Amino acid sequence: MLPGNSSINKNVNRVVNGGVNGGVNGGKKHNKHDEDHDDMSELLLQYNLEKMTENEYDFKDKKCDTYPFASTLSKDFDSLFDYEDISVPATLNSDDDDSTNNPDSEDEVKINLCIYQINTSCEIPFIEFLMLRQKQKQEHHHGEKKKVFEFPHFDYVLSKRTVLQQAEPYVSDTLARIEKQQDHNDNDGGDEESKEKNNNNNDNGMTKFRGFLKHSSKKGTTKKTPTNVYLFFQKYFKKLKHPPQLSKRDDVWWIVTSEIVNFKKVMYMDIDPVAYELFIRNPEIMHLYDCKGRLLETPTVCYFGDQFQKIKYLAFFGLLKAPIKSSFGPFYVATNFLSSMKYACYTHDQKPFELYSGESITSGKHGKYKEGGVLRMVLFIGKMKVFLKDGPPDDSQISQELAKTDESIAKLMALRDSNGNWTEEYDTAYSGLYFVALHEGTIAVNTVEWFFKNYNHSAVISYHKMDTSDIPDKFDVDYTNYVLQ
């Protein structure tokens, strides 16, 4: 995934092919179009197998800058358009603050707002960027406009107002939107006191401008592309009482760098490729350091699925440890998005389930939940042990007993360590996506799983209700069209 200080573990190539990021559908083969990013992709994937050289970080000095990249950003607005290949957009009336771009101007200058916060809800801080999910200008399949996550942006207008003065109302509006969005979710529309709070929250008192980056259009291209300028604003982190519940109606999200760089998606929703390119060109954007200048690990995004009411409980009170009979022992577990849907939308045994009151929380014959839910989390992987299908079988008594009555366990004994021996030398245990044919003609699926022993190396950043109305009545590993409610 993302680079950090570490010594690389073994089996890198095998894990890349086995699908650390493969999802339920497995890893994808590289094509010629991806060759330019092969080296970077391999570096990013290797991060999952790396061990941090220091067991403990130092954050004692409150004045230290954990994000030194910000101090290297330019603040010289006089040089903002100092490119030979940029023509500053003209305006119909440059003396008018509300003037608009001249349609005959040679270049469009797009101002992107990179609003970030350093989340300290976990033992190790991590960085989040504020992005909006909205329709892009260009049309895609069948003339439809695709909706993706992108940085808030506006077109620069030459006027008496500086670039920063033009940006400030957009920053305030975006922050007010996410406050109002959270308030609406918490209060089912918000009471008068909450609405007043949002109305008074349209200022940048807790936000600081840190500088800008700029990337000019490429010379010699026939296609007209905008010049992108990225203004960086730091919002000082305020810990919430509980993670936010986000739905398909919510278009303002805090997004972690793993989602932008590794997966290029938030759950099933796409991220603008322009944001990905920004991070690849400027990898320091994603780097945090402790007070001794040591590079911090960058967490991966992961998920945990179950019936929605249980997910809501876990979002407020925290994860529970897995049962003692689980594949890697009684520790905490998370998975990738598509694998989490098996448990978010269906019962574990694929059978109907009723509460003690007699109320059924499933529909149909195969345990499909009426209300499915999922936790969206970050996980600091640390030193990880990767379990492969052709590895040594688990010799624990628990696994041996379970294998006598469960054929799928018997055929996947190498993907188990029920005694939790992995915890002696590793922070995390990982097993990828595998399929095994059973004698009845059915196929057993081993979903992607991360088991981790230190709860403080994880954090729930949001929780969600899944729309189960149109999904198959029985879990289908090839089905991918899961959506939020």
C-alpha positions in Angstrom: 0.0 0.0 0.0 1.7 3.2 1.1 5.4 3.5 1.7 6.9 3.8 5.2 10.0 3.0 7.3 10.3 -0.8 7.3 12.1 -4.0 6.5 10.2 -5.9 3.8 8.7 -9.3 4.7 8.9 -12.4 2.5 6.5 -13.6 -0.2 5.9 -10.2 -1.8 5.3 -11.4 -5.3 3.1 -14.3 -4.1 0.9 -11.9 -2.1 0.6 -9.5 -5.0 -0.6 -12.3 -7.2 -2.7 -13.7 -4.4 -4.5 -10.4 -4.0 -3.9 -8.3 -0.9 -6.0 -5.8 -2.7 -7.7 -8.3 -4.9 -11.2 -8.0 -3.4 -13.8 -10.7 -3.8 -13.2 -11.0 -7.5 -9.5 -11.6 -7.0 -6.5 -9.7 -8.4 -6.5 -8.2 -11.8 -3.9 -8.7 -14.5 -1.9 -5.7 -15.5 -2.4 -4.5 -19.1 -0.3 -2.2 -21.2 -2.2 0.8 -20.1 -1.0 0.2 -16.5 2.7 -0.2 -17.3 3.6 3.4 -16.4 2.5 2.7 -12.8 3.8 -0.8 -12.4 6.8 0.2 -10.2 4.6 2.5 -8.0 1.9 -0.2 -7.7 4.4 -2.8 -6.6 5.8 -0.3 -4.0 2.3 0.4 -2.7 1.4 -3.2 -2.4 4.6 -4.1 -0.6 3.6 -1.8 2.2 1.2 -4.4 3.5 4.1 -6.7 4.2 6.3 -4.3 5.9 7.4 -4.0 9.5 7.9 -0.7 11.1 11.4 -0.3 12.6 10.1 1.4 15.8 7.6 -0.2 18.1 6.5 3.1 19.7 6.2 6.6 18.2 7.0 9.8 20.1 4.3 12.5 20.2 5.3 14.1 23.5 6.3 17.4 21.9 3.0 19.2 21.3 4.7 21.8 19.1 6.2 19.3 16.6 4.9 19.3 13.1 3.7 15.8 12.2 2.9 17.0 8.7 6.1 18.8 7.6 5.0 18.7 3.9 2.8 21.7 4.7 5.8 23.9 5.5 7.3 23.3 2.1 4.2 24.5 0.2 4.4 27.8 -1.7 2.6 30.8 -0.3 3.9 33.2 -3.0 0.7 34.1 -4.9 2.7 36.5 -7.1 4.2 33.4 -8.8 1.0 31.5 -9.0 0.6 32.0 -12.7 4.3 32.3 -13.5 4.3 29.7 -16.2 5.2 30.2 -19.8 2.5 27.8 -20.9 -0.3 29.5 -18.9 -2.3 32.4 -20.0 -4.1 34.0 -17.1 -7.9 33.9 -17.8 -9.2 37.2 -18.9 -12.6 38.5 -17.6 -15.3 40.5 -19.2 -14.7 43.1 -16.5 -11.7 42.7 -14.3 -12.9 45.4 -12.0 -16.0 43.5 -11.1 -15.6 41.1 -8.2 -18.4 38.9 -9.7 -17.0 38.8 -13.2 -16.9 35.6 -15.1 -14.3 33.9 -17.3 -14.0 35.1 -20.9 -15.0 32.1 -23.1 -12.2 33.1 -25.5 -9.4 32.8 -22.9 -6.7 30.4 -23.8 -6.6 28.4 -20.6 -8.9 27.5 -17.7 -7.4 27.7 -14.2 -9.1 25.3 -11.8 -8.6 25.9 -8.1 -8.8 22.7 -6.1 -9.3 22.9 -2.3 -7.4 20.2 -0.4 -8.9 20.5 3.0 -7.3 18.0 5.4 -7.3 17.1 9.1 -4.9 14.9 11.2 -7.2 12.4 12.9 -6.0 11.6 16.4 -8.8 9.3 17.4 -6.4 6.3 17.1 -3.1 5.6 18.9 -1.3 6.7 15.8 -2.5 9.8 13.9 -3.5 9.6 10.3 -4.5 12.1 7.6 -7.9 12.6 6.0 -8.9 14.7 3.1 -12.3 16.3 2.5 -13.9 15.3 -0.8 -17.2 15.9 -2.5 -19.1 13.3 -4.5 -20.6 15.0 -7.5 -21.2 14.5 -11.2 -18.3 15.3 -13.4 -18.7 17.6 -16.4 -17.8 15.0 -19.0 -20.3 12.4 -20.1 -19.6 8.7 -19.8 -21.6 5.6 -20.9 -24.8 6.2 -22.7 -24.5 9.9 -22.2 -24.6 9.7 -18.5 -22.5 11.8 -16.2 -20.5 9.8 -13.7 -20.6 10.7 -10.0 -17.2 10.6 -8.3 -15.4 11.9 -5.3 -13.2 14.9 -6.1 -11.7 17.9 -4.3 -14.0 20.9 -4.0 -13.0 23.3 -6.8 -13.9 26.5 -8.6 -12.7 28.3 -11.7 -10.3 31.2 -11.1 -11.5 34.6 -12.0 -9.2 37.6 -12.5 -10.6 40.3 -10.2 -9.7 42.5 -7.3 -10.0 39.5 -5.0 -7.0 37.3 -4.5 -7.1 33.6 -5.1 -7.2 33.0 -1.3 -10.1 35.5 -0.9 -12.0 33.7 -3.7 -11.4 30.3 -2.0 -12.4 31.2 1.5 -16.2 31.1 0.9 -15.9 27.8 -0.8 -14.0 26.4 2.2 -16.5 27.8 4.6 -19.4 26.4 2.6 -17.9 22.9 2.3 -17.2 22.7 6.1 -20.7 24.0 6.8 -22.1 21.3 4.5 -20.4 18.4 6.4 -21.4 19.9 9.8 -25.0 20.2 8.6 -24.9 16.7 7.1 -23.7 15.2 10.3 -26.3 17.1 12.3 -29.0 15.9 10.0 -28.0 12.3 10.4 -27.8 12.6 14.2 -31.1 14.5 14.6 -33.2 13.2 11.7 -33.3 16.7 10.2 -32.0 18.7 13.1 -33.7 20.8 15.7 -33.6 24.6 15.9 -30.6 24.7 18.2 -28.7 22.4 15.8 -29.7 24.5 12.8 -28.5 27.7 14.5 -25.2 26.0 15.3 -24.7 25.3 11.6 -25.7 28.8 10.6 -23.0 30.1 13.0 -20.4 27.7 11.8 -19.7 29.3 8.4 -16.3 30.6 9.3 -12.7 29.4 9.0 -11.8 29.9 12.7 -10.6 26.3 13.0 -9.0 26.2 9.5 -5.6 27.4 8.5 -4.3 28.0 4.9 -1.0 26.1 4.6 0.1 26.8 1.0 -0.4 25.6 -2.6 0.8 23.4 -5.4 0.3 24.0 -9.1 0.5 21.8 -12.2 0.4 23.4 -15.6 -1.3 22.0 -18.7 1.0 19.8 -20.9 2.5 21.6 -23.9 2.0 20.2 -27.4 -1.4 18.5 -26.7 -4.4 19.2 -28.9 -6.8 18.4 -26.1 -7.5 21.5 -24.0 -6.9 20.7 -20.3 -7.2 23.0 -17.3 -4.3 24.1 -15.2 -4.8 22.8 -11.7 -3.9 24.7 -8.6 -4.2 22.9 -5.2 -4.7 25.1 -2.1 -4.1 23.2 1.1 -6.2 24.1 4.2 -5.7 22.3 7.6 -8.9 21.9 9.6 -8.0 21.2 13.3 -9.3 17.8 14.3 -12.3 17.7 16.7 -13.0 14.2 18.0 -16.6 13.2 17.6 -18.6 11.4 20.3 -19.2 8.6 17.8 -18.4 7.9 14.2 -20.8 9.4 11.7 -23.5 7.4 9.9 -23.2 8.2 6.1 -25.8 7.3 3.5 -26.0 7.6 -0.3 -27.5 11.1 0.2 -24.3 12.3 1.9 -21.9 13.8 -0.6 -19.2 15.3 1.7 -16.8 12.7 3.2 -13.5 12.6 5.0 -11.4 10.1 2.9 -8.1 8.4 3.9 -5.1 8.3 1.6 -5.4 4.5 1.3 -8.7 4.9 -0.5 -7.3 7.5 -2.9 -4.0 5.8 -3.8 -4.6 2.0 -3.3 -8.2 1.4 -4.1 -9.3 4.5 -6.0 -12.7 4.0 -4.4 -14.6 4.7 -1.3 -16.5 1.5 -0.7 -17.9 1.0 -4.2 -17.8 4.7 -5.2 -15.1 6.0 -7.6 -12.5 8.6 -6.8 -11.5 11.2 -9.4 -8.3 9.9 -11.2 -7.0 13.5 -11.0 -6.8 13.1 -7.2 -4.9 9.9 -7.6 -2.4 11.5 -10.0 -1.8 14.3 -7.5 -0.8 11.9 -4.8 1.4 9.8 -7.1 3.2 12.9 -8.3 3.5 14.3 -4.7 3.9 11.3 -2.4 4.8 13.5 0.6 1.2 14.6 0.7 0.4 11.4 2.5 3.3 11.3 4.9 3.1 12.0 8.6 6.0 12.0 11.0 6.5 11.8 14.8 8.4 14.3 16.9 11.7 12.5 16.2 11.2 12.7 12.5 10.3 9.1 12.0 7.9 8.3 9.2 4.5 7.0 10.5 2.8 4.0 9.1 -0.1 4.9 6.8 -3.2 2.8 7.6 -5.2 0.8 5.2 -9.0 1.1 4.9 -11.0 -2.0 5.9 -14.5 -3.1 6.8 -16.6 -5.1 9.1 -20.1 -6.3 8.2 -23.1 -7.5 10.2 -26.8 -6.8 10.8 -27.4 -3.1 11.0 -28.5 -2.8 14.6 -25.4 -4.7 15.7 -23.2 -2.5 13.5 -24.7 0.6 15.1 -23.9 -0.8 18.5 -20.3 -1.6 17.5 -19.9 1.9 16.0 -20.7 3.4 19.4 -19.0 0.9 21.8 -16.2 -0.7 19.7 -15.4 -4.0 18.0 -15.8 -7.4 19.8 -13.2 -10.1 19.6 -13.8 -13.0 17.3 -14.9 -16.3 18.8 -12.2 -18.7 20.1 -13.0 -21.1 17.3 -12.2 -18.5 14.6 -9.5 -19.1 12.0 -6.8 -17.0 13.7 -7.9 -17.1 17.3 -9.9 -14.7 19.6 -8.7 -11.4 18.2 -10.2 -8.5 16.2 -11.0 -9.1 12.5 -11.8 -6.9 9.5 -11.9 -7.5 5.7 -12.2 -5.6 2.4 -15.5 -4.1 1.2 -16.8 -6.9 -1.1 -15.9 -9.6 1.4 -17.7 -7.6 4.2 -20.9 -7.8 2.2 -21.1 -11.5 2.9 -21.7 -10.7 6.5 -23.3 -7.3 6.1 -26.2 -8.6 4.1 -26.5 -12.3 5.0 -26.3 -14.4 8.2 -23.1 -16.3 8.8 -24.7 -19.7 8.2 -26.9 -18.4 5.3 -30.1 -19.4 7.3 -33.1 -17.4 8.5 -32.8 -15.8 11.9 -35.4 -14.7 14.5 -35.0 -12.7 17.7 -36.1 -14.0 21.0 -39.3 -12.0 20.6 -40.1 -14.0 17.4 -39.4 -11.1 15.1 -37.5 -12.2 11.9 -34.6 -9.9 10.9 -34.1 -11.8 7.6 -36.1 -12.4 4.5 -36.2 -15.5 2.2 -34.7 -18.9 2.9 -31.0 -18.0 2.8 -30.6 -15.5 5.6 -30.7 -12.2 3.8 -30.9 -9.4 6.3 -33.7 -6.9 6.1 -31.2 -4.3 7.3 -27.5 -4.8 6.6 -24.7 -2.7 7.9 -21.0 -2.1 7.7 -18.3 -0.4 9.6 -15.7 1.6 7.6 -12.4 1.5 9.5 -8.7 2.2 9.3 -6.1 -0.3 10.4 -2.4 0.1 11.1 -1.1 -3.2 9.9 2.4 -3.1 11.4 4.2 -6.4 10.9 2.0 -8.8 9.1 2.1 -12.6 8.6 0.5 -13.8 5.3 -1.2 -17.2 5.3 -1.2 -19.0 1.9 -3.3 -21.9 0.8 -0.2 -24.1 0.1 1.4 -23.3 3.5 1.7 -25.7 6.5 -1.6 -26.8 7.9 -2.8 -25.7 11.4 -2.1 -28.4 14.0 -4.2 -26.8 16.8 -6.7 -29.0 18.6 -9.5 -26.5 17.8 -8.9 -26.7 14.0 -8.4 -30.5 14.1 -11.8 -31.0 15.8 -13.6 -28.5 13.5 -12.1 -30.2 10.4 -13.8 -33.5 11.3 -17.3 -32.0 10.6 -16.5 -29.2 8.2 -15.1 -30.1 4.8 -14.2 -26.5 3.9 -12.1 -26.2 7.0 -10.4 -29.5 6.3 -9.4 -28.3 2.9 -8.2 -24.9 4.1 -6.2 -25.9 7.2 -3.2 -23.8 6.0 -5.4 -20.7 6.4 -5.8 -21.2 10.1 -3.9 -20.6 13.3 -6.6 -21.0 16.0 -4.1 -20.9 18.8 -3.1 -17.4 17.7 0.6 -18.3 17.5 1.1 -15.6 14.9 0.7 -13.0 17.7 4.1 -13.9 19.2 6.0 -12.2 16.3 3.4 -10.4 14.3 0.8 -7.6 14.7 -1.5 -8.8 12.0 -2.5 -12.0 10.2 -3.8 -11.9 6.7 -5.5 -14.5 4.5 -6.6 -13.8 0.9 -9.5 -14.8 -1.3 -9.6 -18.6 -2.0 -12.2 -21.0 -3.5 -12.4 -24.7 -2.7 -14.6 -27.3 -4.3 -16.6 -29.6 -1.9 -17.8 -33.1 -2.6 -21.4 -32.0 -2.8 -20.5 -29.9 -5.9 -20.7 -26.6 -4.0 -17.9 -24.1 -3.7 -16.7 -22.8 -0.4 -15.3 -19.2 -0.3 -12.5 -18.1 2.1 -13.0 -14.3 2.2 -10.2 -11.7 2.7 -9.4 -11.3 6.4 -7.1 -9.2 8.5 -6.9 -10.3 12.2 -5.1 -7.9 14.5 -4.3 -8.1 18.1 -4.1 -4.4 19.2 -7.4 -2.6 19.1 -5.8 0.8 19.5 -4.2 0.3 16.1 -7.7 0.6 14.5 -10.4 3.2 14.4 -14.0 3.3 13.0 -14.4 6.3 10.8 -18.0 5.8 9.7 -20.8 3.3 9.6 -23.5 2.6 7.0 -26.8 0.9 6.3 -26.7 -1.3 3.1 -29.7 -1.5 0.7 -30.6 -5.2 0.7 -33.8 -4.8 -1.3 -32.4 -5.7 -4.7 -29.5 -8.0 -3.9 -29.7 -11.8 -4.5 -31.7 -13.8 -1.9 -28.7 -16.0 -1.6 -25.1 -14.8 -1.3 -23.3 -14.8 -4.6 -19.6 -14.2 -4.6 -19.7 -12.8 -8.1 -22.3 -10.2 -7.3 -20.8 -6.7 -6.8 -23.6 -4.2 -7.1 -24.0 -3.4 -3.4 -25.1 0.1 -2.6 -25.8 2.2 0.5 -29.3 2.9 1.6 
